[in-house]
Amino acid sequence: MENIKKIKIYIGLFYIAIVGIFLYYLFSKFSLQELSSYEFIKDNIEYFSKIKTKNIFLLSIFFLIFTILWVFPFLGFGSPVCLLAGFILGKWVGSLIVIIGLSVGASFLYIFANFFLKDYVREKFLNKFENLEEKFKKSEFIYLLVYRFIGGIPWQLSCILPTLFNVRVTNFFLATLIGIIPQVFLVVSIGSGLETIIGQNLEPPRIMDIITSPEIYFPLGAFFILIITTIFLRKIFYKK
């Protein structure tokens, strides 16, 4: 238990230090007024667009590393990085990079939890999720795939809960890689749609203009349908 507390303190201090350095660098270069201005956003879209045109491979590698670190050790969740990927890399490349990055980062987090937090996770969560143990024993990969697809658990917690069932790392990685595709693609598509809308408008678009744009309402509508579907499936999957 003492080791777990120390690990949590170290991770927390590391996270605070990294965020602090990033914020210090950001605000030393730009003012809050600049960061919140429409011109700043539009200029940076054009900046990344030029980089993407010149060297999309290098930009993709950088974003892949960022996504992996975002999950582990920074313990970030998926939606912000998905929107940012769509904004910077576009729908298709952004989806590919984020799916790989989240899967690799989640696997690192799972391996870390399996070595250092396994007893703690069992103590805290085994009673609540013990009904899943038999399901994972029947078909580890299939149930991991369903578990990843339906979600319903905070991202960081969903990466460490499988330590309860001693799942293989390869199964965890592949199930994550495949299971998160629908959610990631739809959220990245929304980010890509926002980039298109901002790129086409010299003035800040109204909320209704954004929502009624095909680039937004198609993936947004599909995302809501996906949420409703997964809510229904969760009731079946987590049923005792």
C-alpha contacts under 8 A as a table, 3 or more apart, distances in Angstrom:
res1	aa1	res2	aa2	distance
1	M	4	I	5.10
1	M	5	K	6.35
1	M	120	Y	7.40
2	E	5	K	5.12
2	E	6	K	6.27
3	N	6	K	5.09
3	N	7	I	6.16
4	I	7	I	5.08
4	I	8	K	6.16
4	I	116	F	7.10
4	I	117	L	6.62
4	I	120	Y	7.61
5	K	8	K	5.14
5	K	9	I	6.18
6	K	9	I	5.05
6	K	10	Y	6.12
7	I	10	Y	5.10
7	I	11	I	6.09
8	K	11	I	5.16
8	K	12	G	6.01
9	I	12	G	5.05
9	I	13	L	6.08
10	Y	13	L	5.18
10	Y	14	F	6.00
11	I	14	F	5.07
11	I	15	Y	6.00
11	I	73	P	7.43
12	G	15	Y	5.11
12	G	16	I	6.14
13	L	16	I	5.12
13	L	17	A	6.04
14	F	17	A	5.12
14	F	18	I	6.21
15	Y	18	I	5.29
15	Y	19	V	6.15
15	Y	73	P	7.74
15	Y	74	F	5.89
16	I	19	V	5.21
16	I	20	G	5.88
17	A	20	G	5.04
17	A	21	I	6.14
18	I	21	I	5.20
18	I	22	F	6.18
19	V	22	F	5.08
19	V	23	L	6.10
20	G	23	L	5.19
20	G	24	Y	6.01
21	I	24	Y	5.10
21	I	25	Y	6.13
22	F	25	Y	5.22
22	F	26	L	6.07
23	L	26	L	4.96
23	L	27	F	6.00
24	Y	27	F	5.43
24	Y	28	S	5.94
25	Y	28	S	5.17
25	Y	29	K	6.43
26	L	29	K	5.43
26	L	30	F	6.13
27	F	30	F	4.98
27	F	31	S	5.78
27	F	32	L	7.16
28	S	31	S	7.53
30	F	34	E	6.14
30	F	35	L	6.58
31	S	34	E	5.20
31	S	35	L	6.35
32	L	35	L	5.12
32	L	36	S	6.26
33	Q	36	S	5.35
33	Q	37	S	6.23
34	E	37	S	5.25
34	E	40	F	6.11
35	L	40	F	6.14
35	L	41	I	7.57
36	S	40	F	7.28
36	S	41	I	7.86
37	S	40	F	5.36
37	S	41	I	6.73
38	Y	41	I	5.20
38	Y	42	K	6.14
38	Y	203	E	7.70
38	Y	204	P	6.34
39	E	42	K	5.05
39	E	43	D	5.91
40	F	43	D	5.18
40	F	44	N	6.20
41	I	44	N	5.26
41	I	45	I	6.27
42	K	45	I	5.09
42	K	46	E	6.44
42	K	198	I	6.59
42	K	199	G	6.65
43	D	46	E	5.18
43	D	47	Y	6.17
44	N	47	Y	4.71
44	N	48	F	6.08
45	I	48	F	5.33
45	I	49	S	5.97
45	I	87	F	7.73
45	I	88	I	7.14
45	I	195	E	7.14
45	I	199	G	7.29
46	E	49	S	4.90
46	E	50	K	6.25
46	E	199	G	7.91
47	Y	50	K	5.33
47	Y	51	I	6.51
48	F	51	I	4.95
48	F	52	K	5.94
48	F	88	I	6.24
49	S	52	K	4.98
49	S	53	T	6.16
49	S	88	I	7.28
50	K	53	T	5.10
50	K	54	K	6.21
51	I	54	K	5.13
51	I	55	N	5.81
51	I	56	I	6.77
51	I	59	L	7.26
52	K	55	N	5.41
52	K	56	I	4.32
52	K	59	L	6.67
52	K	89	L	7.14
53	T	56	I	6.23
55	N	58	L	5.65
55	N	59	L	6.52
56	I	59	L	5.06
56	I	60	S	5.92
56	I	89	L	7.95
57	F	60	S	5.08
57	F	61	I	6.23
58	L	61	I	5.14
58	L	62	F	6.22
59	L	62	F	5.14
59	L	63	F	6.18
60	S	63	F	5.08
60	S	64	L	6.00
60	S	89	L	7.43
60	S	93	V	7.82
60	S	97	I	6.77
61	I	64	L	5.01
61	I	65	I	6.30
62	F	65	I	5.32
62	F	66	F	6.21
63	F	66	F	4.87
63	F	67	T	6.03
63	F	85	A	7.74
63	F	97	I	7.33
64	L	67	T	5.12
64	L	68	I	6.31
64	L	97	I	5.64
64	L	98	V	6.74
64	L	100	I	7.52
64	L	101	G	5.29
65	I	68	I	5.19
65	I	69	L	6.23
65	I	101	G	7.07
66	F	69	L	5.19
66	F	70	W	5.91
67	T	70	W	4.84
67	T	71	V	6.54
67	T	81	V	6.90
67	T	98	V	6.52
67	T	101	G	5.09
67	T	102	L	6.26
67	T	105	G	7.38
68	I	71	V	5.48
68	I	72	F	6.20
68	I	101	G	4.79
68	I	102	L	5.95
68	I	104	V	6.22
68	I	105	G	4.34
68	I	106	A	7.91
69	L	72	F	4.84
69	L	73	P	5.73
69	L	74	F	6.10
69	L	105	G	6.64
70	W	73	P	6.78
70	W	74	F	5.05
70	W	75	L	6.19
70	W	76	G	5.21
70	W	77	F	7.68
70	W	105	G	7.59
71	V	74	F	5.66
71	V	75	L	4.65
71	V	76	G	5.00
71	V	77	F	6.64
71	V	78	G	8.00
71	V	102	L	6.58
71	V	105	G	5.08
71	V	106	A	6.30
71	V	109	L	7.50
71	V	156	Q	7.77
72	F	75	L	5.35
72	F	76	G	7.64
72	F	105	G	5.36
72	F	106	A	7.05
72	F	108	F	6.66
72	F	109	L	5.78
73	P	109	L	7.54
75	L	156	Q	6.31
76	G	156	Q	7.46
77	F	80	P	7.21
77	F	81	V	7.77
77	F	154	P	7.90
77	F	155	W	5.68
77	F	156	Q	6.87
78	G	81	V	5.68
78	G	82	C	6.14
78	G	102	L	7.39
78	G	155	W	7.24
78	G	184	V	7.97
79	S	82	C	5.08
79	S	83	L	6.25
79	S	184	V	7.89
79	S	187	V	6.88
80	P	83	L	5.27
80	P	84	L	6.16
81	V	84	L	4.99
81	V	85	A	5.98
81	V	98	V	7.50
82	C	85	A	5.09
82	C	86	G	6.34
82	C	94	G	7.55
82	C	95	S	7.47
82	C	98	V	6.49
82	C	184	V	6.33
82	C	187	V	5.90
82	C	188	V	4.88
82	C	191	G	7.23
83	L	86	G	5.25
83	L	87	F	6.15
83	L	187	V	5.98
83	L	188	V	5.07
83	L	189	S	7.77
83	L	190	I	6.71
83	L	191	G	4.21
83	L	192	S	7.41
84	L	87	F	4.90
84	L	88	I	6.09
84	L	188	V	7.57
84	L	191	G	6.32
85	A	88	I	5.21
85	A	89	L	5.38
85	A	90	G	6.76
85	A	91	K	7.93
85	A	94	G	4.77
85	A	95	S	7.29
85	A	97	I	7.99
85	A	98	V	7.05
85	A	188	V	6.28
85	A	191	G	7.12
85	A	192	S	7.81
86	G	89	L	5.48
86	G	90	G	4.48
86	G	91	K	5.21
86	G	94	G	5.28
86	G	95	S	7.30
86	G	187	V	7.85
86	G	188	V	4.40
86	G	189	S	5.97
86	G	190	I	7.07
86	G	191	G	4.37
86	G	192	S	4.09
86	G	193	G	7.74
86	G	195	E	7.63
87	F	90	G	6.06
87	F	188	V	7.70
87	F	191	G	4.83
87	F	192	S	4.75
87	F	193	G	7.70
87	F	194	L	6.83
87	F	195	E	5.05
88	I	94	G	7.58
88	I	192	S	7.61
88	I	195	E	7.74
89	L	92	W	7.92
89	L	93	V	5.91
89	L	94	G	4.87
89	L	192	S	7.85
90	G	93	V	5.99
90	G	94	G	5.33
90	G	95	S	7.97
90	G	188	V	7.63
90	G	189	S	7.61
90	G	191	G	7.91
90	G	192	S	5.15
91	K	94	G	5.36
91	K	95	S	5.96
91	K	185	F	7.29
91	K	188	V	5.79
91	K	189	S	5.07
91	K	191	G	7.87
91	K	192	S	5.54
92	W	95	S	5.26
92	W	96	L	6.35
92	W	185	F	7.98
93	V	96	L	5.18
93	V	97	I	6.17
94	G	97	I	5.29
94	G	98	V	6.08
94	G	188	V	6.61
95	S	98	V	5.30
95	S	99	I	5.98
95	S	181	I	7.93
95	S	184	V	6.33
95	S	185	F	5.37
95	S	188	V	6.04
96	L	99	I	5.34
96	L	100	I	6.30
97	I	100	I	5.35
97	I	101	G	5.94
98	V	101	G	4.89
98	V	102	L	5.77
98	V	184	V	7.40
99	I	102	L	5.40
99	I	103	S	6.08
99	I	177	L	6.12
99	I	180	I	7.01
99	I	181	I	6.58
99	I	184	V	6.80
100	I	103	S	5.19
100	I	104	V	6.14
100	I	177	L	6.57
101	G	104	V	5.26
101	G	105	G	6.01
102	L	105	G	5.10
102	L	106	A	5.83
102	L	177	L	7.98
103	S	106	A	5.14
103	S	107	S	6.12
103	S	173	F	5.86
103	S	174	L	7.90
103	S	176	T	5.63
103	S	177	L	5.35
104	V	107	S	5.10
104	V	108	F	6.32
104	V	173	F	6.93
105	G	108	F	5.14
105	G	109	L	6.25
106	A	109	L	5.00
106	A	110	Y	6.10
106	A	156	Q	7.97
106	A	159	C	5.74
106	A	173	F	7.71
106	A	176	T	8.00
107	S	110	Y	4.96
107	S	111	I	6.13
107	S	159	C	7.45
107	S	169	V	6.81
107	S	172	F	6.84
107	S	173	F	5.79
108	F	111	I	5.12
108	F	112	F	6.12
109	L	112	F	5.06
109	L	113	A	6.10
109	L	159	C	6.52
109	L	160	I	6.94
110	Y	113	A	5.09
110	Y	114	N	6.00
110	Y	159	C	5.52
110	Y	160	I	5.13
110	Y	162	P	7.67
110	Y	163	T	7.12
110	Y	169	V	7.90
111	I	114	N	5.02
111	I	115	F	6.38
111	I	169	V	7.39
112	F	115	F	5.35
112	F	116	F	6.09
112	F	117	L	7.53
113	A	116	F	5.25
113	A	117	L	4.61
113	A	118	K	5.93
113	A	160	I	5.81
113	A	163	T	7.09
114	N	117	L	6.05
114	N	118	K	5.09
114	N	160	I	7.52
114	N	163	T	5.54
115	F	118	K	6.50
117	L	120	Y	5.22
117	L	121	V	6.03
118	K	121	V	5.19
118	K	122	R	6.20
118	K	163	T	6.12
118	K	164	L	7.22
119	D	122	R	5.13
119	D	123	E	6.14
120	Y	123	E	5.13
120	Y	124	K	6.23
121	V	124	K	5.20
121	V	125	F	5.75
121	V	126	L	7.27
121	V	160	I	7.67
121	V	161	L	7.02
121	V	163	T	7.59
121	V	164	L	7.15
122	R	125	F	5.46
122	R	126	L	4.82
122	R	164	L	5.99
123	E	126	L	6.27
124	K	127	N	7.70
125	F	128	K	5.34
125	F	129	F	6.27
125	F	161	L	7.74
126	L	129	F	5.31
126	L	130	E	5.27
126	L	164	L	6.75
127	N	130	E	5.42
128	K	131	N	7.75
129	F	132	L	5.68
129	F	133	E	7.46
130	E	133	E	5.34
131	N	134	E	6.60
131	N	135	K	7.61
131	N	238	Y	7.63
131	N	239	K	7.91
131	N	240	K	5.71
132	L	135	K	5.16
132	L	136	F	6.28
132	L	238	Y	7.22
133	E	136	F	5.31
133	E	137	K	6.28
133	E	164	L	7.86
133	E	165	F	6.08
134	E	137	K	5.03
134	E	138	K	6.33
135	K	138	K	5.27
135	K	139	S	6.71
135	K	140	E	7.53
135	K	143	Y	6.70
136	F	139	S	5.47
136	F	140	E	4.46
136	F	141	F	7.75
136	F	143	Y	5.81
136	F	144	L	7.28
136	F	165	F	6.92
137	K	140	E	5.83
137	K	165	F	7.93
139	S	142	I	5.57
139	S	143	Y	6.17
140	E	143	Y	5.55
140	E	144	L	6.02
140	E	167	V	6.82
140	E	171	N	7.49
141	F	144	L	5.02
141	F	145	L	6.03
141	F	171	N	5.51
141	F	172	F	7.43
141	F	175	A	6.40
142	I	145	L	5.04
142	I	146	V	6.32
142	I	175	A	7.74
143	Y	146	V	5.01
143	Y	147	Y	5.89
144	L	147	Y	4.87
144	L	148	R	6.11
144	L	171	N	7.61
144	L	172	F	6.80
144	L	175	A	5.78
144	L	176	T	7.75
145	L	148	R	5.21
145	L	149	F	6.17
145	L	175	A	4.49
145	L	176	T	6.70
145	L	178	I	7.16
145	L	179	G	5.32
146	V	149	F	5.03
146	V	150	I	6.11
146	V	179	G	6.94
147	Y	150	I	5.65
147	Y	151	G	6.18
147	Y	179	G	7.93
147	Y	237	F	7.93
148	R	151	G	5.48
148	R	175	A	6.82
148	R	176	T	5.84
148	R	179	G	5.00
148	R	180	I	6.26
149	F	179	G	4.45
149	F	180	I	5.74
149	F	182	P	7.93
149	F	230	T	7.58
150	I	230	T	4.71
150	I	231	I	7.28
150	I	233	L	6.64
150	I	234	R	6.22
151	G	154	P	7.90
151	G	158	S	7.79
151	G	230	T	7.32
151	G	234	R	7.83
152	G	230	T	7.96
152	G	231	I	7.55
152	G	234	R	7.23
153	I	157	L	6.66
153	I	158	S	5.72
154	P	157	L	5.42
154	P	158	S	6.03
155	W	158	S	5.07
155	W	159	C	6.43
156	Q	159	C	5.33
156	Q	160	I	6.87
157	L	160	I	5.35
157	L	161	L	6.06
158	S	161	L	5.46
158	S	162	P	7.41
159	C	162	P	6.81
160	I	163	T	5.77
161	L	164	L	5.82
162	P	165	F	5.38
162	P	166	N	6.57
162	P	167	V	6.27
163	T	166	N	5.14
163	T	167	V	6.73
167	V	171	N	6.97
167	V	172	F	6.74
168	R	171	N	5.34
168	R	172	F	6.21
169	V	172	F	4.95
169	V	173	F	6.06
170	T	173	F	5.16
170	T	174	L	6.13
171	N	174	L	5.27
171	N	175	A	5.84
172	F	175	A	5.31
172	F	176	T	6.04
173	F	176	T	5.20
173	F	177	L	6.02
174	L	177	L	4.93
174	L	178	I	6.19
175	A	178	I	5.35
175	A	179	G	5.59
176	T	179	G	5.06
176	T	180	I	5.91
177	L	180	I	6.12
177	L	181	I	6.92
178	I	181	I	5.63
179	G	182	P	7.40
180	I	183	Q	5.64
180	I	184	V	6.00
181	I	184	V	5.30
181	I	185	F	5.90
182	P	185	F	5.33
182	P	186	L	6.29
183	Q	186	L	5.42
183	Q	187	V	6.29
183	Q	223	F	7.14
183	Q	226	L	7.73
184	V	187	V	5.32
184	V	188	V	5.94
185	F	188	V	5.19
185	F	189	S	5.98
186	L	189	S	5.00
186	L	190	I	6.41
186	L	219	P	5.34
186	L	220	L	7.24
186	L	222	A	7.28
186	L	223	F	6.07
187	V	190	I	5.10
187	V	191	G	6.46
187	V	219	P	7.40
187	V	220	L	7.88
187	V	223	F	7.55
188	V	191	G	5.01
188	V	192	S	6.14
189	S	192	S	4.95
189	S	193	G	6.04
189	S	215	E	7.67
189	S	216	I	7.75
189	S	219	P	6.26
190	I	193	G	4.97
190	I	194	L	6.27
190	I	215	E	7.02
190	I	216	I	5.49
190	I	219	P	6.11
190	I	220	L	6.76
191	G	194	L	5.15
191	G	195	E	6.37
192	S	195	E	5.09
192	S	196	T	6.35
192	S	215	E	7.83
193	G	196	T	5.09
193	G	197	I	6.24
193	G	215	E	4.55
193	G	216	I	5.52
194	L	197	I	5.14
194	L	198	I	6.14
194	L	210	I	7.52
194	L	215	E	7.57
194	L	216	I	7.16
195	E	198	I	5.30
195	E	199	G	6.00
196	T	199	G	5.08
196	T	200	Q	6.27
196	T	215	E	7.79
197	I	200	Q	5.23
197	I	201	N	6.40
197	I	205	P	7.83
197	I	210	I	7.18
197	I	215	E	7.98
198	I	201	N	5.27
198	I	202	L	7.58
198	I	204	P	7.34
198	I	205	P	7.39
199	G	202	L	7.64
201	N	204	P	6.76
201	N	205	P	6.76
205	P	209	D	6.16
205	P	210	I	6.68
206	R	209	D	5.12
206	R	210	I	6.43
207	I	210	I	5.15
207	I	211	I	6.21
208	M	211	I	5.06
208	M	212	T	5.92
209	D	212	T	5.38
209	D	213	S	6.16
210	I	213	S	5.33
210	I	216	I	6.73
211	I	216	I	5.91
211	I	217	Y	5.78
212	T	216	I	7.05
212	T	217	Y	5.98
213	S	216	I	5.43
213	S	217	Y	6.09
214	P	217	Y	5.31
214	P	218	F	5.71
215	E	218	F	6.38
215	E	219	P	7.22
216	I	219	P	5.83
216	I	220	L	5.85
217	Y	220	L	4.86
217	Y	221	G	5.63
218	F	221	G	5.29
218	F	222	A	6.22
219	P	222	A	4.99
219	P	223	F	5.93
220	L	223	F	4.97
220	L	224	F	6.37
221	G	224	F	5.23
221	G	225	I	6.37
222	A	225	I	5.07
222	A	226	L	6.15
223	F	226	L	4.98
223	F	227	I	6.23
224	F	227	I	4.99
224	F	228	I	6.30
225	I	228	I	5.21
225	I	229	T	6.18
226	L	229	T	5.05
226	L	230	T	6.10
227	I	230	T	5.18
227	I	231	I	6.13
228	I	231	I	5.17
228	I	232	F	6.43
229	T	232	F	5.30
229	T	233	L	6.33
230	T	233	L	4.89
230	T	234	R	5.95
231	I	234	R	5.13
231	I	235	K	6.68
232	F	235	K	5.56
232	F	236	I	7.04
233	L	236	I	5.24
233	L	237	F	6.10
234	R	237	F	4.96
234	R	238	Y	5.74
234	R	239	K	7.89
235	K	238	Y	5.66
235	K	239	K	5.79
236	I	239	K	5.22
